[in-house]
């Protein structure tokens, strides 16, 4: 069964048709959907969505929202109460000017500390800050103490290898369906299958022929097919292995 490890189900237009979205996902063989929060106001929305059997919450503060007041005590409490499978979506984004880099790094470190304390994996967002993120993750207090995934990976295999050496998984999404996304596709063919998970990042990122706002978890099936073609293996093998990886990384017990 497929697992979509990154879907913002609380965002429009998905939140307007949750029943339909989940039904279509199930029809395509998607048995679990991880829903990461973004801003603090989305924590409650994600918690409510976790009442659906196929939905697994992740709570955290996105780097775009790093200037919001982060109450780590409250976040830790909610992570435990909601049975969250990860701290996320967190990270660094130096492609934006605000919040500033210092604020982003401070908030990122606080959430890494929390993940380490609670024994939870992290869902990482990174743009324009890969060296800085890798430098932080490789520090003694984090290296080997935190697992996680680099989501929506679209860079080259050499960069992926640096995260793999630290024990992180790589998540591939719609980019692998685009013939022009050569770096993402080369990485998808090179990263060991036992370190790959799949995602849609719906409704934020599209894929070949499908705009972002039209994306939903059901489309992870096509991402699996594209990955299989790139690797010269069956889509069944991709489905089986990536789902196993996701279950182990996020400690997912399906049908809970």
Secondary structure, DSSP 8 states (H G I E B T S, - for coil): -EEES-B-TTSTTGGGGHHHHHHHHHHTTEEEEEEE--STTHHHHHHHHTTSTTEEEEE---GGGTTS---HHHHHHHHHHTT-SEEEEEEEETTSSSS-HHHHHHHHHHHHHHHHHHT-EEEEEEES-HHHHHHHHTSTTTTTT--EEE-S--S-HHHHHHHHHTT-EEEE-GGGG-TT-HHHHHHHHHS-GGGEEE---BTT--BTTB-GGG--GGGHHHHHHHHHHHHTS-HHHHHHHHHHHHHHHHT--TT-
